């Protein structure tokens, strides 16, 4: 895969660093609207080509894949342009904030026989598969709790009157889109679509959610997903069953360690010894290399499900992302 990046934030640098540990991955270009910033970033991550025009970058035949880590509201537009230009796309979470737009991207990628991926790391990790395999150990599941909270310095800015992208409805921001989305991917990835979705949130005067609780109702159990950017918490996930529980200390964004406790045994599982973002890159590379369209479509269906759940949740607080 020969990748061009869109975005110059910390997540892009982290993605590049992780991806370079995976065989057959090469970064060939950087896009930034600001030439100076583009040069600074390209030098920092050792990438030679710099573009300030997406049109020009998409004409570059050396590039076969575009990694998009721009503000959430631009994910749809930039992904569509890249697909129309014949490039495979890796778009950062959240995939899009609008289900109809997400479906349009999926359909376009399939029509053009291109590969489209959402860069959501946790569902590709070995510990995620381990949890899936061990669910039966805890018997009939009754409750699931997930909390991923991280106080944001941008929230302090918001309180002082400065609205940054992550707390701006026009940029499809908010705690659910930015941080609680990991919890939704984890739960929907394990159990599929819920029967009911509801969301209770703390909202700023501009309507953006700074923290909140998503409740997902399944036929046999209830899920609580907490995400906050305005407060502190111990992060964790816990799957409670009739014969035991599965605990993920530290939260589902990294799935660093898994504990299984039952009446008969206690298991501690820790086999992830690489950068957490590298597993998804490896998965994307293998899908493209083997032309595994079925697996790509399976992942896209999962992403569409998460978009649908998130959009349904935001309806409860009257927060709509049109882009």
N, C-alpha and C positions, 0 to 999 in steps of 0.2 A: 504494500500500500504506500503510495506517495501522496502525502497529505499537505494541504494548505490550511492554515488556521485563520479564523475570524475571531478577533478579540485579543486583548492584551492584558487581561486580568490575571490574578493569582491562579485561578483554576486552569487557565490555558498553560501556564508555566508548569503546573503540577501534572497536567495531562501529558505534556511533551516529555517531561522527565520520566514518567511512568511508562509511556509508550516506547521510549527508546530502550527499555529493558526487554522488549519483545522483538523477536527475530522478524526480519522482513518488513520493518516499519521505518519509513523515512519521511522527514519533514523538509519540504522544498520551498515553501513560501509563507509569508505572513501578510495579512491584510489589516490595515488600520486607516481610518479616515484622516488621521494626522500623521504626516510624513515623519516628523521628528520623533513622535512617540513610536511609530513603526520601526524606525532605525534603532532606537534605543532597545526596544523589545527584541528585535531580530538579532542584535548583537548579544544581548543577554542570553538568548537561547540558542545561539549559533545556527541561525537560518539565513541563507544568503539572499533570497529574493524578497523584495518588499513591494506590495501593491497598495495604492490608495484608491483604486477603481476595481469594484467587483467584476464589472464587465470584462476588463482586461485580464484579471486573474482567471476568470472562468474560461478564457480563450487559451490558456496555457496548457498545451498538450502533455506536459510532464506531470501535471496534477491529475490524479484519478479519484481522489477523495477530499472532501472539504469537512473540516471540523469546525462547528459553529458554537461559539460561546459568547455571543453578543447578549444584550439585554433580552429578557424573555419575550417581549413584544415583537422582536425582530426575527424570532426563530422561524415562523411560518414563511415570511417573505423571502428571507435569505436561503432557506432550505429549498423553496420552490425554484428560485433562480438557479441554484446549483444543480438541481435535478434537470431542469430544462436545458442546462448547458452540458448535460451528459456526465455529471460527476456523482459518485457515490457520496452519501452524506452521513456524518455522525453529528447529531445535534444534542447539545447539553440538555439535561433535565432543567425544567419541565419541558416535555416534548413540544407541546403548544398549550395555550390556555383555553383553546376553543375546539370542541370536539369535531365540528364540521370541517374546520381548517385542517385538523389532524387527519381526518379521513381523506381529504383531498390530496394531502401529501403522500399518504400510503398508496392511494390509487395511482397517482402519477408515477411513483417509483416502480410500481408493478407493471404499468403500461410500458415504461421505458426500459424495463428489465435492469434496473439499478438497485443498489443496496442502500437502505435507509435504516439507521439505528438511532435509538435514544441512548445517550451516555448516562446510564444509571448503573452505578457500580455494584450495588449490593446483590442483585439477583444473579450475578455471574460469579459470585465468590464460592469457593469450596464449602464454606460453613453454611451457606444458604442451602446447598444440596444436602448437606449433612442433616440440617434441621428437617427438611422435607422427608428424608428417609426415616427419621426417628420420631415423627409425630405420633405414631401408634404406641410408642412406649408410655405415653402419659394418659392413655385411655381416651374416653370421650371428652373433647375439649368444651369448656364452658365459658372461659373468659380469656381475652388477650389484651394486654396493655403494652403500648409502645410510647416512649417519651424521648424525643430528640429536641433539646432546647439549647440555645446558644445565644447569650446576650450579645447584641450587635452594637458596635460603636456608632453605627449609622442611626440606631434608635436614639442614642444620646443627641445626635445632630437633629433628628426629627423633633425632639422635645424643645430644641432651641430654634425651631422654625425652618430648618434646612431639609428639604425633601430630596432624598437620593433615589436612584432607580428602584432599589429593593423595597422601598416604602411608597412607591408611586403607582397608583392604579393604571395610569397611562402606559407604564412599562411592564404591566402584568406582574407586579411584585406581590409582596405579602409573605407572611409566615408559612402559610399552607404551600404556596408555590415554591418557596425557597428551601424550606427545611422539613416540614411535615410530609412533603412528597416522598421522602425516603421511607417513612412508615407505611404510606399507602402502597408503594411498590412491594414492600416486604409482605404485607398482608394479602394483597391481591395476587401476588406471585405465588403464594402458598395455597390460597383458598379460592381464587377466582372472584367473580363479581358478587357483591353482597346483595341482599334483598332490599335493604333500606340504607339511606345515607342521610346524616344530619350533621350540622356544624354549628357550634357555639363559639364565638370569638370575641376577643378584645379588639376593638377597632378604633383607629385614629379618626379624627374629625374629617379627614379626606376619604374615609371609607375603607382604607386598607386594613387588613388584619395583622396585628402585631404579635398575636398569640391566639391559640384556640385549640379546641378539642373536637375531633371528628369521631362520630359514633357510626360504626358499621354493624348492621344486623344481619347475621347469617341464620339459617334455619335452626341450628343447634347451639349457637354461641353468639356472644356480643364482643365487639372490639372497640377499644378506646385508643385513639391516636392523638397524642399531644405534641404540639410543635410551638416553640416560643422563641422570639427574637428580642423580647422585652424583659426577660427575667432569667434567672439561673435555676438549674435543676441537675440532679443526678440522672444521666441518660441510661436507659435500659429498655429491654423488651422481655416480656414474660408471657408464655403460653401455658395456661392453667388447665389441667385435665383431671379426670376423676381418680387417676392413679399416680399422678406426679406432675411435674412442671418442667418446662424448658426456659432457661434464663439466658439472656444475652447481655452481659454487663457492658456498659459503654455505649449501647444503642445500636440500631440497625444500619447506620450509615457506614460503619466499618466492620461490623460482625466479627470483632477481634477474637472473641472467645465464646464458647457455648458450654453451658452446664445443663445436664439432665439429672433430675433428682426424682426417684420413685421410692416406693416402699422397699424395693429390693436392692437398689444400687444408686451410686452417684458417679456420673461420668463427666470428666472435663475434657473438652476437645479444643485443640489449638494447633492447626496445621498450616495456617496462612502465614507465609514467611516472606511475602513480597509486598510491594506497594499496592494498596487496595484498588487503584485504578487500572493496574496492569491486566487484571483478569478479564475485564470487559474488552480491552483492546485485543487481547489474545483471541477471545471469542469472535470478535468482528473479523479479524484477519482470517481465521479458519473458515468462517462462513463464506467469505469472498473467494478464498483460495479453492475451496471445494465446490463453489457454486451451489451452496445449500440454500436454495430459495425457500424451502419449507421451513427451515429453522428461522430464517429472517422473517418470514410472514408470521410465525408463531410469536416472535418477540414483538413485532408490530401490533399484533392483536392484544398482547399484554399492555403495551404502551397506550393503545386506544382505550382499553378498559380503565386504566389509571386516569387518563384525561377525563373520561366520562364521570368517574367518581369525584374527582376534584372539582369539576364544573358543577356537579350536583350539590356538592358541599357549599360552594361559594354562593349558590342561589339562596341559601338560607340567610346570608348576610347581605344579599343584594349587591354582590360584587361580580361584575361581568367583564370578561376579557374579550373584546371584539377582534383583536388581532392575533 
